[in-house]
Amino acid sequence: MRPIFRAVPGALAMVLATPSLAMADASVVGGQPVQAVESPWMVALASQNRFGKQRSGQFCGGVLVGRSTVVTAAHCLSTEVLGVPWQQVRDLRVLVGREDLAGAGGQALKPANVWVNPRYDSRTNAGDMAVITLPTPVTNRSIPIAPEGSGAYSEGTTAVVYGWGDTTGRGAYATRLRSAEVNILADAACARAYPGSVDGAYQPSSMLCAGEPQGGRDACQGDSGGPLVVEGRLVGLVSWGAGCGEPGSPGVYTRASALIPAVAVHGAG
């Protein structure tokens, strides 16, 4: 996942469009399959023109935080990822209720409005957030954002990360939604892991990190913008890190509480 898409966009598109069929039943690194009914707030961002028809053109995840409001990572809508400005991606869609990317279930909705954080810093990865407004409200249940000060952000708390991304760190992309349990780590541990380098710099005011000391359970490429959840509340969005499931390199997430002001201003409910 880390920094999630620092690859040539065209090469990335080829990887996402041709997943390893041998790994079709694998999971998010160290995780397991999950049914859409268990996570109705999980959505996918897709563009078949940019990323191919296989896997519905999925390239990132997102989260319903209101009946017509989706949050995702700012870098998902960057030229680095898409190859062109997002406004030029005419078939950009939000897939709601589609558990299997090889199928055509759920809804494929064209965004009515997109706000990408203008303060997003691709060097440090700070401010990695965006808000998408859907054209019509959906019936899928949204997820509440855990407020700052909530115990959901506490060190040692078990969280669950969701996505359709790489299941091995070697380009084996999933077609069905996966999840993996990870533990939220102390800010001090995250700062030691990422003191500031080409990968990014950990900033506790807008980030949190989660993983396992020995590695093995993590998000990966293609999971960007997807949710980190604690007991039915959103605590983070998959953002960046170094490697996938590597010891000493936990996943870094946009702190969900930092999303609240943006959702209040740019969300539609």
C-alpha positions in Angstrom: 0.0 0.0 0.0 2.9 2.2 0.6 3.0 5.0 -0.5 0.0 3.4 -2.1 0.5 4.3 -5.8 4.0 5.5 -6.4 4.1 3.7 -9.7 3.7 4.8 -13.3 -0.1 5.1 -13.7 -0.1 3.1 -17.0 1.8 0.3 -15.4 -0.6 0.3 -12.4 -3.6 0.1 -14.7 -2.2 -3.0 -16.4 -1.6 -4.6 -13.0 -5.1 -3.9 -11.7 -6.7 -5.0 -15.0 -5.0 -8.4 -15.0 -5.2 -9.8 -11.5 -3.7 -13.2 -10.6 -6.5 -15.7 -11.1 -4.7 -18.2 -8.9 -5.2 -15.8 -6.0 -8.9 -15.0 -6.6 -9.9 -16.6 -3.3 -7.1 -15.2 -1.2 -7.7 -12.2 1.1 -6.4 -8.8 2.1 -2.9 -9.6 3.4 -3.5 -11.9 6.4 -7.3 -11.5 6.2 -10.4 -13.3 5.1 -13.4 -12.9 2.8 -16.3 -10.8 4.0 -19.9 -10.4 2.8 -21.3 -7.1 1.6 -24.2 -7.4 4.0 -21.7 -7.2 6.9 -20.2 -4.0 5.5 -22.9 -2.1 3.6 -21.0 1.2 4.0 -18.0 -0.2 1.9 -17.8 1.2 -1.6 -15.3 1.0 -4.5 -14.0 3.7 -6.8 -13.8 2.5 -10.4 -12.9 3.5 -13.9 -13.0 0.9 -16.6 -11.4 3.3 -19.1 -8.4 3.8 -16.9 -8.1 0.4 -15.2 -9.8 -2.2 -17.4 -13.1 -4.1 -17.3 -11.9 -6.9 -15.1 -12.7 -6.2 -11.4 -15.2 -3.5 -12.6 -12.3 -1.1 -13.0 -11.8 -0.8 -9.2 -8.7 1.1 -8.1 -9.5 2.4 -4.6 -12.0 2.0 -1.8 -14.3 4.5 -0.1 -16.8 4.7 2.8 -20.4 5.8 3.1 -20.6 8.2 6.0 -24.0 9.5 5.0 -26.8 8.5 2.6 -25.1 10.4 -0.2 -21.7 11.1 1.2 -18.5 9.0 0.6 -15.1 9.7 2.0 -11.9 8.3 0.5 -8.2 9.2 0.2 -7.1 12.3 -1.7 -4.3 10.4 -3.4 -6.9 8.1 -5.0 -8.0 11.1 -7.1 -4.6 12.3 -8.0 -3.0 12.5 -11.4 -0.3 10.2 -10.1 -2.9 7.4 -9.7 -5.3 8.2 -12.5 -2.8 9.4 -15.1 -4.9 12.5 -15.8 -6.8 15.0 -13.6 -9.8 13.3 -12.0 -12.1 15.7 -13.9 -11.0 14.0 -17.1 -12.0 10.6 -16.0 -15.5 10.6 -17.6 -16.4 7.1 -16.3 -15.4 7.7 -12.7 -18.0 5.7 -10.7 -18.7 4.8 -7.1 -19.8 1.2 -6.8 -22.2 0.7 -3.9 -23.3 -2.7 -2.8 -21.0 -4.7 -5.1 -19.3 -7.5 -3.2 -17.9 -9.3 -6.2 -16.0 -7.0 -8.7 -16.3 -9.7 -11.3 -20.1 -9.2 -11.3 -22.5 -6.3 -11.8 -24.4 -6.2 -8.6 -25.3 -3.1 -6.6 -25.1 0.4 -8.1 -22.5 2.3 -10.2 -23.1 6.0 -9.5 -21.4 8.9 -11.2 -20.3 11.5 -8.5 -22.4 14.6 -8.4 -19.6 16.5 -6.7 -16.0 15.8 -5.6 -13.9 17.7 -3.1 -10.2 16.8 -2.8 -8.4 18.3 0.1 -6.3 21.2 -1.3 -3.9 20.9 1.6 -3.0 17.2 0.8 0.8 16.9 0.9 2.0 14.1 -1.3 5.5 14.4 0.2 4.4 13.8 3.8 1.0 12.2 3.0 -0.7 14.6 5.4 -4.3 15.6 4.8 -5.0 12.5 2.6 -8.8 12.9 2.4 -11.5 13.6 -0.2 -15.3 13.8 0.0 -17.6 12.6 -2.9 -21.3 13.5 -3.1 -23.5 10.9 -4.8 -26.2 12.0 -7.3 -29.0 10.4 -5.2 -29.2 9.0 -1.6 -28.7 5.3 -1.3 -30.4 2.8 0.9 -27.1 1.2 2.1 -26.4 1.9 5.8 -23.6 4.4 6.4 -21.1 4.2 9.2 -20.6 6.8 12.0 -17.2 8.5 12.4 -15.6 8.0 15.8 -15.0 11.4 17.4 -11.6 12.5 18.7 -11.2 11.4 22.3 -13.1 8.2 21.7 -11.6 5.0 23.1 -11.8 3.6 19.5 -8.4 5.3 18.8 -6.7 3.8 21.8 -3.5 1.8 21.6 -4.1 -1.9 21.5 -7.6 -1.6 20.2 -8.5 -4.3 17.6 -9.6 -2.8 14.3 -10.7 -4.2 11.0 -9.5 -3.0 7.6 -11.5 -3.7 4.4 -10.6 -3.8 0.7 -10.4 -5.4 -2.7 -6.7 -4.8 -3.1 -3.5 -6.8 -3.4 -3.6 -9.9 -1.3 0.1 -10.7 -1.3 2.0 -7.6 -2.0 2.9 -9.1 -5.4 0.0 -8.0 -7.6 -2.6 -10.6 -6.7 -5.7 -8.5 -6.6 -8.9 -9.8 -5.1 -12.3 -9.8 -6.8 -14.3 -10.3 -3.6 -14.2 -8.0 -0.6 -11.8 -9.0 2.2 -11.0 -7.9 5.7 -8.1 -8.2 8.2 -7.8 -7.6 11.9 -5.0 -5.3 13.0 -4.2 -3.6 16.3 -4.0 0.2 16.7 -0.5 1.2 17.7 0.8 4.0 19.9 1.7 7.2 18.2 5.3 6.9 19.5 5.7 3.5 17.8 4.3 5.0 14.5 6.6 8.0 14.7 9.6 5.6 15.2 8.6 3.6 12.2 8.1 6.7 10.0 10.2 9.6 11.3 10.3 11.2 7.9 11.6 9.7 4.7 10.7 9.1 1.0 7.7 7.1 2.3 6.3 9.9 4.4 6.2 11.4 7.9 3.9 10.3 10.6 1.7 13.1 12.0 -0.5 12.0 15.0 -2.9 14.9 14.7 -4.2 13.6 11.3 -3.0 10.0 11.2 -3.0 6.8 13.1 -1.3 3.5 12.4 -2.2 -0.1 12.9 -0.7 -3.5 12.3 1.2 -6.3 14.0 4.8 -6.1 15.3 5.6 -9.3 13.4 3.8 -8.2 10.3 1.5 -10.4 8.3 -1.9 -8.5 8.5 -2.3 -5.3 6.6 -3.9 -3.4 3.8 -2.1 -3.1 0.4 -2.2 -1.6 -3.0 -5.8 -1.1 -4.2 -7.1 -0.8 -0.6 -6.5 3.0 -0.5 -9.4 5.1 0.8 -11.0 2.0 2.4 -12.1 1.9 6.0 -10.4 1.0 9.3 -13.3 0.1 11.6 -13.6 -0.3 15.4 -16.9 -1.7 16.8 -19.0 -0.3 14.0 -17.3 3.1 13.9 -14.9 4.5 11.3 -11.5 5.4 12.8 -9.3 5.6 9.6 -8.9 5.5 5.9 -6.2 3.4 4.3 -3.5 5.9 3.3 0.2 4.9 3.1 3.1 3.0 4.6 6.1 0.9 3.5 5.5 -2.5 2.0 2.5 -4.7 2.8 2.4 -6.6 6.1 6.2 -6.1 6.7 7.5 -6.3 10.3 8.2 -2.9 11.7 6.2 -1.1 8.9 2.6 -0.7 10.1 -0.1 0.7 7.9 -0.8 4.4 8.2 -4.3 5.7 8.0 -6.0 9.1 7.8 -7.4 9.7 11.2 -11.2 9.6 10.8 -11.8 12.4 13.3 -9.9 14.7 11.0 -12.6 14.0 8.4 -15.4 15.5 10.5 -15.0 19.2 9.5 -14.6 18.3 5.8 -17.7 16.1 5.8 -19.7 18.8 7.6 -18.8 21.4 4.9 -18.6 19.3 1.8 -20.9 16.3 2.5 -24.5 16.1 1.6 -25.8 13.9 4.4 
